[in-house]
Amino acid sequence: MKQALLVVSLMFLAWIPAPAKDQVQDLEAIRAQRDPKKRARLAWDFAASRLDAAKKLYAGGDWSGTQHALSEMADGVELGHAALKETGERPRRSKHYKRGELETQELLRRLDDFLRAMSVEDRTAAEDVRKRVDAVHQTLLLGVMGQEPQKSAKEKP
């Protein structure tokens, strides 16, 4: 009897989710983080969670909520990139830049899958978010590869 109770107790404990370490729910709390490397990691985790939220909202028919979640996702990606720039590390020699490049690549893949699942009318509005995330990804990728990002015609003196 005691063994059965022990087994049932252990099975019950296995179902209880462990609290997520460093789980942050808003960008303001992430901006308050002092360590820029940790801030970047939290920002990309936030961006991934906002993409998940956008998918759920879109499935529920809440288009304005979906747009807001996608916008917050792009803000999170940009915040992560800005935090990495604050470190002053050379992108080619930094594991944090490489992690950022991989995180944004994964976000882009998931975002592309989500955009394909959207209706054509909704997809055009969400493409701006994809462009913002792609711009950060390209900058990180070029930095990791040791190249300088090309300046647009607007940025040239």
N, C-alpha and C positions, 0 to 999 in steps of 0.2 A: 504494500500500500504506500509506504513511504517513497519507494522508488518511482512509482507511478506519479505521485504528487510532485516529486523532484523533476521528472521528465516533463510534465505539463507546465511546471513553473519555468523551466528553461526554454520551452517552446514559446511561452508567452513573452518572456524577456527578449527573445530573438525578434519578435514582431514589433517591439517598441523602437521607433527610429531614434538614432543617436542625434543629438543636436549638431547642426552644421557648424563647423569651425569657421570663424571669421565671416559668418553670413551677415551681409549688410543689405538693408532694404531700400536705401535711397542714396542718391548721388551726393547730397550734402554731407552725410555721414562719411562717405568715401573721401570727399574732398578734405575732411577734417583729419584724415589719417596723416601722420607726420612723415612716415617712411615712404618715399616715392615708389620704391620697388613693391612694397606691400599695397600701396594705393593702386598701382597699375594692375596687380593681380586681382584685387577686389573689384576694380572697374570692369575687367573682362569677365569676371564671374557674374557681375551684375548684368552686363550686356547679354550674356547667355541666358540668364533667368528672364530678362525682359523679352527675349525672342520667344522663349517658351510661353510666356504670358500672352504675347501677341498672337501666337498660334491658337491658344485656348479662346481668346476673345474673338478672333475671326471665326472660329468654329461655332461660337455662340451667337454670331451675327452682330457683334458690337464693333462697327467699323471705326468710330471715333476713338474708342479705347484701343483698337489695334494700331491706329496711326500714332497715338500717344506712346504706346509701348515700343513701337519701332523707333520713334524719335528718341526716346530714352535709351534705347539700345545703342543707337549711333552716338549719342552723347557719352555713354559709358566707354565706347571704343576710343573716342577722341580724348576723353579724360585719361584713359590708360596710356595713350601715346604721349600726351603732355607730361604725365608723371615720369615716364621714362626719359624724356628730354631733360627733366629736372635733375636726374641723377648725374648728368655730365659724363656718363660713360660713353666710350666709343662703341657704336652699334656692332661693329664687326667682332669685337672682343667680348660682347656681353651676352650671357646666357638669358638675361631678362628680355633683351630685344628679340632673341630667337624664340623665346616662349611667346612673346607678343605676336610675332609673325605667325607662329603656328596657331595661336588662339584666333587671330583674325581670319586666317585661312579657313579654319573650321566654322567660324561664324558665317563667313561668306558662303560656304558650301550649304550650310543649313538654311541660310536666308534664300539662296537660289532655289532650293527645294520648296521652301514656303511660297516663294513668288510663283513658281510653276503651278502650285496648287490653287492659287488665287484666280479669281475671274479677271478677264482682260481689263475691265474698267478699273478694278481696284489695283491691279498690278502697276499701272502707270504712275499712280500716286506714291506707291511704295518704292519705286525705282530710285528716287532721290536718296533714300536711306541707304540703299545698296551702293550708290556712288560714293557716299560719305565713308562707308566702311571700306570700300575698295581703295579709296585714296589713302587711308591710313595704312592698309595692308601693303600697298605698293611702296609707300615711304619706308615702312619697316623692312620689307624685303630687300629693297635697294641698299638700305643701311647695313643689313646683315651681310649682303654680298660685297660690301665695301665700295659701293658706288654712291655718288651724290644724286639726289633726286633732281630731275630736270626742272628748270624753272619755266613757268608758263609765260606767255607773251605779256601778261599783266604784271608779272613780278620783275621782269627785266627792266633795268634802268633806261 
